[in-house]
Amino acid sequence: MQLPATLLPLRARRRRGRADGRTGRAVRAGRAARTGRARPPAVALAAGGALLGLLTTGCVPGTDGSGAAGRGGTGVATAVPDPGKAGKVTLKVWDQETRGGTNAEIERLNAEFEKRYPNVRVQRVSRSFSDLKTTLKLALSGNNPPDVVQANQGYSDMVAFVRAGLLTPLDNYAGIYAWNTRYPNTLLNLNRVSADGHSFGTGRLYGISQTGEYIGVYYNKDVLEKAGVEPPRTWKELTDSLPRLKKEGELPVQFGNLDKYPAIHTFGVLQNQAGAAEGTEGAEGAGGAKGAAGAEAIRDTVLGRGDGFDNAPTREAARTLADWREQGYVPKGANGTGYDDAAKQFADGKGAYLITGTWQLADLKKPMGDKLGFMPPPPAEAGGAPVTTGGQGLAWSVTSKSRHPDVAAAYLDFLTGTHAADVMTEEGVLPAVPGRAAREVPSGTADGQMIAGWRRLSAADGLVPYLDYTTPGFYDTLSAQLQGVIDGSVTPDALADTMQREYGEFRAKQRAERPGSGEGSGGSGGGEGGE
């Protein structure tokens, strides 16, 4: 099965924040980190139609309970598990939901799950994205691993864990719990890994995601009004407002990149905008990237079937990021400012805009109240289709060494059901599949703007994958290179060359490892058709 061209990986996934103290039975650990994609790392929602109305009824291969061949099977249950009959269970859960809104909804749902099943105790370890990414593989391969973990999609984490036999396929559970009708196929597919362990987006299911997310533009209404600037309706209006804001003594864009992943998100937005503009104008991409080296081209490249990053949108995005630093549109020394510190400064009125993910909304809304506004990055033309980096949150997965896989699967089902979606909305979190509560959120609020933006992006097929999905080492490579772009030590051309080289080498390695695949054609970018 070929992955639909509209799929969006999520990253950043890359993301979340700091958790202090103990809440209920949760064990807190870690420092501030990104939420989303970090990792950062997030999936295109529905091809040519609104995600929210597209709950397909046809079964995804393998999710009807039929199973699939290969290591680990496809889940052990054949009927809906009853955790209440499992005896005394301590369910060990590792997640990265350390921020106010996501932490609150997980705490609420955990307490409800324990109340429903008094024999089950949820032992929660909540770490920042960075800490989770660093420690998870060791924990999974140890003698006493967690039962449930959040695993970042893509090659560096989920695919690597699957190849090492550390995660349990969930296809039977997906059939039993009807996850194949709860989620559009496009959402499920980004949590799939091929049977040979070489690619993601097709094959067996290894997780389900709870949240949706996308990178948007937060704005301080008071700061804009003081400078005589209206909330931008187009990307040009946003960029034209930056020198005006600076002239009025305001910081145009708050930004902190000590954690490295924030630059991946900002760069992704700039690349999307450059690609959208190029696609609109019908311009040729640089370095032989034919036709529209825009959002579709970026999407294809991340999913392993594109020409790579030797193109005009990649260079233009790097030039813009460097220019913002040179013009003073972002704080001086941004590479030394933490992600959470920058968000706090924005909440304190230091900055007109903050470009980051929907996971930050609950934390910003609390101190800012009605001063906070939010939108997807404005389109090239007023009223046009939006485009941005985003998709779904990190996958919730069951580990292969779990002593309680049926209870773990029931927990995943509980975390992602319709009631859970309403709890998420009440806590200011965007569900992957919004429900009743989302329809009742007032449209003029920041929450309402976030949900409306999700609907517009889904309808316009405007979500683009997180770039760090591209290769196993792309997160480390890109985050380091972008710090160089910001401090002036890496040129836009050098960035594009490095990205292209790593992409081409990885695709060549994939082709070489595929029996009978040969080296194929397509130059350094690979350019194969899907997996």
N, C-alpha and C positions, 0 to 999 in steps of 0.2 A: 504494500500500500504506500503510495507516495504522499508525503506530507503536503497538505494544501498550501498554496503560495501565500495565504493570508495569515498563517500562524505567527503569533508573536511570542517569543520567549520573554521571560521576564527577569530580571535581575535585578539586580541591584541590588537585584536584586540585591541586592546590595542594599543595606538599609538599617536598621532600627535604632535604638537608643540606649539609654542607661537605665538600669533598674536598681533602686536602692532599697535595702531592707527586705523583709520577708512578708509575703502576703499569703494567708492561708497556709497551704502546704507547699507553696512554691519555693524552690531553692533558687536564689538569685546569684548570678555570677556574671562577670564581664564588665566591659567598659562601653562607652558610647560607640555606636556603630550605625551603619546604615541599615536601612530596612530592606528595601527594596530594594537585588540584585541585588547590601552590598549585595549586593551584591547584591553587591550588590547586587543579586543579583537579582522580568518578569516576564502574554500570548495573544496573538491576534484572535479576535473573538469570533467573528463569523464572517464567512465569505459573502461579501455583497449584501449583507443584511444585518439587522440589529441582533446583537447577542442576546439581549434580554428576552426577545420573543422567539429565539431559535433553539428551543430545547428539542433536539432531534429525537425521533422515536426509533429510528433504525439502529440496530445494535452495531457497535464498533467491533471489528474482529477481535475475538478473545474475551470480550466483556459480557458475553451471554452465558458465561459459566461453562463454556465448552472446553476451555483450557487451551494450552499451547505446549508444545514440546520444549524441552530444554531444562537446564539446571534450575532447581528451585521450584519447579511446577508453577502453578498459577494461583496459589492460595489453597488452604486445606478444607475450608467449609463447603458443604453442599446444601445447607439450609441456613436461614437467618440465625446467627449465633445469639444465645441468651447469656449475657455476662452474669446475670443473677444466679445462674447454675454452675458457674465456674469455680466455686469455692472462694476462699480468701485470696485476693489478688492485689499485689502492688504493681501498678502499671507505671513503668518509668518512661517519662516523656521529656525529650529535649527539644526546645524551640528557641526561636529568636525574637519572639514577640515581647520585647522589653519596653516598648513605648506606652504612653498613657492609654490611648484608645485600644490598641491591640492587646496590651496586657490586661486591661479591664475586661474585655469580652472573653478572653481565654479563662480568666479567673472565674467569671460568672458561669461559663459553660462547664468548667471542671467541677465546680460546686454542685451544679445541677446533675451532672453525670454521676457523681458520688451519691447524691441524694436518691437518684433513681435506682442505683445499684449499691446498696450499703456495704456489700462485701468487697467493693473495689476502692482502693485508695490510689489516687493519682499523685505520683511523686514527680513533681515538675522541676526541671532545671532550665532556667531561662537565661540564655547568653546573648550577647551582642552578635550581630551577623559575623563580624570579624573573628570573634572568639569561637563561635560555633564552627566556622569554616576551618579554623586552625586545629580544633580538638576532635572533630566528629569522627574522622577516619580512624584515629587511634581508639576512640571509645567503641566504635562498631566492631573493630577487630579484636577487642579484649575479651576476657572471660565473663564479664558481667555487663553486657551492653544494654543500652536503653531498648525498650519495646517499640517506641514510636519516636521518630525524629523528623525534623524539617530538613529536607535536602534540596540544595539549589539545583535547578535544572541545568542541563548542558553537560559538556564533556568533563569539566574539571571535577565535578562532584557526583551527580547522579550516575552518569555513564561509568565513571571510575568505580563507584560503589557496586554497581551491577556487575561489572567485569570481575570484581573481587569476590562476588557472591555474598555481599553484605546486606542486600535488600530482598524482601519477599515480593514476588509478582502478585498483583492484586486483581487479576482478571476475573477469577471466580467470585470474589467479593463484589466486584463491580456489577456482575450479573445478578447476584443475590440481592444487593441493595439498590439496583437500578440506577447506579451512577451514570450509566450510558444514556439515561433519559433526563437525569438531573442536570447534566452538563452538555453543552454542545461538543461535538467531536473535536472541534478545534482547540478546546480547552484541555480535553483529555489527552490529545496527541502529544502535547509538549511534555507530558509526564511519561512518555513511552521510550523504551530503549529497544533497539533491534536485537533479534535473537543472537546475532554474532557479537553483540556488544560494541559495534563500531559506530553507531549513530543513534541520535535521538529523534523523536518525532514519529516513529513507527515501531511496531513490535509489541512487547508485553508492557502492561501498565505497572508502574512502580510508585505511584503516589497520586494524591488528589489535592488540589489547592483550595484554600478556604477564601482567600481574599482576591479582589481585583486591585490593580494599581496602575497608575500612569504618572509620568513626569509632567507637571503643569507649572503654571506661573501664579504664585501667591503675590498679592499686592496689598499694600497698606493704604487704605482709602484716604486717611488723614494726610499722609505724606504726599500723595498725588495731588490732593485738593490744594494743599498749601503751595505746591509748585505750579498750580494751574494746569495740571495734566489730567486728562480724562483717561479712564481705563481703556487700554488700546483695543481696537477692533481688528487690527491687522498686525502682522509681524513688523511691517515698516513703521507703523505708528509706535510700536514698542521701541524699536531701535532708534527712531527719531527722538523719542522722549528722553533717551539717556543723556545726551549733552545738555538738554534743558534742565533736567533734574540736577545735574552736577553744577550748572551755573547758578541754580537756586540754593546751592549749599547742601544738597541732599546726596546721599550715597545711592547711585542708581540701582545696583544689583548687589545684594548681600550674598556672600559666598565664602565658604571655608572648606579647604581641601586637604587638611592634615590627614584625614582618614582615606584619602586617595580616590575612593569610589565616587564622591560627588562630581568630580570632573568628568567621569564617564557619562553620568547622566546629563550634565550640561552640554558636553560635547555632542552627545546623541541628539539632543534637541536642535543644536545648531546645524548638525549634519542633515537632520530631517528637513529643516527649513531650506537649506541650500539645495538639497535634492528635489524638494517640491518645486522650488523656483526654477530649477533647471528643467524639470519635467514639463512645467508649464510653458517655458520658452522653447522647448524642443532642442535645447543646446546639446552639443556633443560633449561627453565627459572626457577628461584628460586621460592620457596613457592608454588609449584604446578602449576605454569603457564605453560601449556603444550606447547611443540613444539616450534614454532617460536614466541617468545614473542617480536616480532619486530614491524615494522610499521603497519602491518595489525592488530596486537593485540591492539596497542595503539588506532588505528582508531575505532575498535570495542568497546573498553572500553568507549571512549568519547561519542560514539553514543548509549551507554547503553546496549550493548549486549556482552561485553567482560568479562574477568576474573578480571580486575582491575589492580592494580599497585604493587602487591606483586610479583615482578619479577626482573630478573637480569638487564635488560636495565634501569629500574628506578634507581636502586642502583648504577649501573656503571656511569650513567649520573651525579648523585650527587657526587660520588667520584671524577669524572673528574673535576667538577666545584670547589670542595674543593681543589683539587690538584693544579689547575690553580692559586688559591689564595695563597696557601702555597708556590708555586714555584716562585711567583712574575710574572706570565704571564699576570695577570690583575692588574690594579692599586691597590695599598694599600688603604684601606678605600673606596672601590667602593660603598658600601652602602650609603655613604655620598655624592656621586657625582651624579648630575642630568643627566638625559638622554640627554638633549640638550647640556649640558656642555661637556659631553663625546664626542658627535658628533663634536662639535666645536674644541675640542682638537685633535681629529683624523684629521679633515680638516687642522689643523695647523701643521701636521706632527708628532704628538705625538701618535704613534701607527701604527703597520704594518697592523693589521686587525681590523675590526669592524663588529660584527655579529648583524645584525638588519634587518628591513624590507625594501622592495622596496620603501615604502613611503618616505624614507630618501634620495633617489637618487638625486632629483632635488636640495635639499638644499646643498648636498655635492658637486655636480657637479659645482656649481657656483664658489666656492673658489678654488677647486682643479683642474678643467679642465681636461687635458689629463692625469694627475697623478692618476686619480681615475679609479680603475678597480672593477668589480663586477662579482660574480658567485653564483649559488646555492652552498650549501655546497658540496665540491667535494665528489664523490662516493668512495666506498671501493676499487674499481679497476678502473684504468684509462680507460675512455670511457664507464664506466658502467652507470647504471641508477641512476639518482640522487633521493634523498629523502629529504624532509624538511617540516617544519611547514608552513602552509599557506592556502590560499583559496580565498575568496572574501571579499571585504570591508564591513563595517557596512551597514545594510539595510536602505534604504530610505522608510519611512512608512508614511501613512496618519492617523491622529489621529481621534478617534471616535467622538470628539466634534467639528471637523472642520466645519466651516460654508461654506466652499468652496471645498467640496471633489472632484468635477469634475475638477476644476482648479488645485487642488493639484495633481491629477492623471495625468493631462496633463503635469504638471511640471516634475513629475517623468519620464514620457515618454521622455521628451525633454532632461533631464539629462543623459539618458542612451542610446540614439540612436546612429546611425553610425556617425553623425556629432560630437556628444559629444565625442565619442571614439577618433576621430582625434584631437579634441581640447586637450584632456587629453594627448595624445602622444606628441603633440607639447610642452606641459608644463612639460614633463618629468615624467608623471604619467602613470602607467600601467592600461589600461582598462581591465575590466573583459572579454570583447570580443574584442580584438584588430581588427582594420580595416585597411583601405588603408594606412594611415600615418605610422602605425607600420611596414608595409612591406617595407617602404622606408627609415627606419632608418639604417644608416651604421652599419654593423655588428661589427666593431672594437671599437665602442664607448661604454661607460658604459650603455647608453640607449639600444643599440643594444644587449649588453650582457644580460641585464635584460629581454628583450623580448624573446631572444633565450632561456634563462633559463626557462621562463614560458612555452614555447612550449615543451621543453624537459621534464619538470616535468609533464605536461599534458599528453604527449604521453606515459610516463613511469608510469602513475598513481602514481606519487611520492609525492603527497601532503597529509599531515597528519593534522588532526584537531588541532586547538588551545585547549590546555588542559583546559582552564578555562570554556569551554562549559560544562564540565562534570557534575557539580552539581550547584545548585543556589549559593552556597557559596564558590565554588572552587577557584575563583580568589583571594579572601581574604585569604583563607587558604594557598594556594600554594605560593602566593607572600610573605607572612610572613614567611613561613617555609624556602623558598629559601634564604631569607635574613639571616636566622639562619645558613644555610649551608655555606654561604659565610663568615660569621663572626666566624664560628667554634662552635656555640652553638647547632646546630642540626646535628646529624649524618646521613649518608645515610640510615641506617636501620630505624631510627626514622622518616625520611621523608617518606620513602615507607610505613611504618606502618600507618602514619597519612593520607596519600593519600588513602590507601586501606580502612581504617576505614570509612572515609567520603563517599567514593564511595559506599561501602556496605550498609551503613545506608540509603543513599538516594535511592538506588535501592529497598531496603526492604520497605521503605515508599511508593514508587511508586506502588509496588505490592499490598500493603495493601489498598491503596486508589482506586485501580481498582476494581469495582464491579465484584464479581465472579472470580477474578484472583487467589485468594488464596495466600499463601506465596511462593508457587513454590519451586524450588530447585536451586542449583547453588552456595551455600555457600555465604560467605560474599561479593563476587564480584557481585552477581546477575546472570550474565551469561544468561540472557534471549535472546531469538531470536530476533528480532527487534520489533519495536513498531507498 
